[in-house]
Structures are given as structure tokens and as C-alpha cells.
Amino acid sequence: MPPKRKKSPPRPIALSDGPLPPRYAGRFDGCLLVFSDASLKRHGGLAAVLFDGEGVAPQVATCSVPAAGSNELELQAALFGLAQARAHFPGRPLALFADNQDAVLRLERAKASGLAQEPALGRMWAALGCREGLAETLADAALCWVKGHGKCRGNALADAHAATAAG
């Protein structure tokens, strides 16, 4: 029997100084940066972290929801982030960052083809207390996928707050 290999220690991840790594930061100048994430433990936890400019402390919003599938929770988190941005910064152009590619693709499909293609989005939006404005909010939003557990400080903050909200 061959000897067991020692496990290599986990590689530390150096987070970006700002909400986004420098190579992406210039693309979103003037936009409200919204990071969303979800976590599942005893129940689901959603988090939205909103950055309104350099050097300003982020606004954090969390909520607990019933447990659901991972992709559905991530989609709820993205919609929660959009709802928080709309409530606190109405009419402001924004960039939504989510680490779930499926959630971003579903939102992009709804943005391009209309909400009739994704009726579940309207129900989720209404469950967040929003009665109207999803189509307008999506029209004003840049939707971006970020690699989970990468070097993005905004994503790391959203991840930590979602885990706390999930209990």
C-alpha cells in the first residue's frame, strides 16, 4: 500500500482592496455595486452588500427564508439585492454581481426576452414586497457573474453575511 500523501495547506486568498479587483473596477465607475449571495444551513439566508462609491462603508441587508434548492436561493438572493438597490438608491444605475451563473443567466434571459419567459421571477419579486418595477430595474442593471471565493471583497462579504443569516 503506498504511503498517504500529506494534504497541502489551504492557499490563502488575498482579497481586493476595493469591492472589485482592480481589473474590473473601471468598467463600473458611477454604478452602484450590488453583491448578492445565499447560504443554506437550518434555513436559507440571503445577503445583499451595496457599495455606493470608493471609501464609503457598504450597506448590508440580510434576511432568512425557507430552505430551497441552491439555484433557487441564489436567484432569490439576486432579486433581494436588486430590491435593496431599488429601495435605497431608486433610479440609480447599478451592477449586480452574483457567484451563481444560473441565477445571472435567468435574469439576463428575463431582461432580454421579457418577464413572461420567467414567471417565477415575478412571484419571487412580489414575495420580497415589491409590486412593480422588476423589468425597469433589470433594464438599468448590468448583470455579472463573479467566480465564487475569488479575490472579490464584495463577494466575500456577501458570502459571510448570507452564512450568518442562514443560521
Residue pairs with C-beta under 8 A, 6 or more apart in sequence:
13 149
13 150
13 151
14 151
15 151
15 152
15 153
15 156
16 22
16 151
16 152
16 153
17 153
18 25
18 54
18 153
19 25
19 33
19 35
19 49
19 51
19 58
19 152
19 153
19 154
20 28
20 33
20 97
20 152
20 153
20 154
21 150
21 151
21 152
28 95
28 142
30 93
31 92
31 93
31 94
31 95
31 142
32 50
32 51
32 52
32 85
32 89
32 92
32 93
32 94
32 95
33 50
33 51
33 94
33 95
33 97
33 154
34 48
34 49
34 50
34 51
34 81
34 82
34 84
34 85
34 94
34 95
34 96
34 97
35 48
35 49
35 50
35 51
35 81
35 97
35 98
35 146
35 152
35 154
35 155
35 157
35 158
36 46
36 47
36 48
36 49
36 74
36 77
36 78
36 80
36 81
36 96
36 97
36 98
36 158
37 46
37 47
37 74
37 77
37 98
37 99
37 155
37 158
37 159
37 161
37 162
38 44
38 45
38 46
38 47
38 70
38 73
38 74
38 76
38 77
38 100
38 162
38 166
39 45
39 47
39 73
39 159
39 162
39 163
39 165
39 166
40 67
40 68
40 70
40 73
40 166
41 163
41 166
41 167
42 67
42 166
42 167
43 64
43 65
43 66
43 67
43 166
43 167
44 64
44 65
44 66
44 67
44 68
44 73
44 76
44 166
45 62
45 63
45 64
45 65
45 161
45 162
45 163
45 164
45 165
45 166
45 167
46 62
46 63
46 64
46 65
46 73
46 76
46 77
46 80
46 162
46 165
47 60
47 61
47 62
47 77
47 80
47 158
47 159
47 160
47 161
47 162
47 164
47 165
48 60
48 61
48 62
48 77
48 80
48 81
48 83
48 84
48 85
48 158
49 58
49 59
49 60
49 154
49 157
49 158
49 161
50 58
50 59
50 60
50 61
50 81
50 84
50 85
50 88
50 89
51 58
51 154
52 58
52 59
52 89
58 154
58 157
59 84
59 88
60 157
60 161
61 80
61 84
62 161
62 162
62 164
62 165
63 80
63 165
64 165
64 166
64 167
65 73
65 76
67 73
68 76
70 100
71 100
71 102
71 103
74 98
74 99
74 100
74 102
74 103
75 100
75 102
75 103
75 106
75 107
75 120
75 121
75 124
76 124
76 128
77 98
77 100
77 103
77 158
77 162
78 96
78 98
78 100
78 103
78 104
78 107
79 121
79 124
79 125
79 128
79 134
80 128
81 96
81 98
82 94
82 96
82 134
82 137
82 138
82 141
83 125
83 128
83 129
83 130
85 92
85 94
85 96
85 137
85 141
86 130
86 133
86 137
91 140
92 140
93 140
93 141
93 142
94 140
94 141
94 142
95 141
95 142
95 143
95 144
96 107
96 141
96 142
96 143
96 144
97 144
97 145
97 146
97 152
97 154
97 155
98 104
98 143
98 144
98 145
98 146
99 145
99 146
99 147
99 148
99 149
99 155
99 159
100 145
100 148
101 145
104 143
104 144
104 145
106 118
106 121
107 121
107 138
107 143
108 143
109 117
109 118
110 117
110 118
110 121
110 134
110 138
111 138
111 139
111 141
111 143
114 135
115 121
115 122
115 134
115 135
121 134
122 134
125 134
146 152
146 155
148 155
148 159
149 155
149 156
149 159
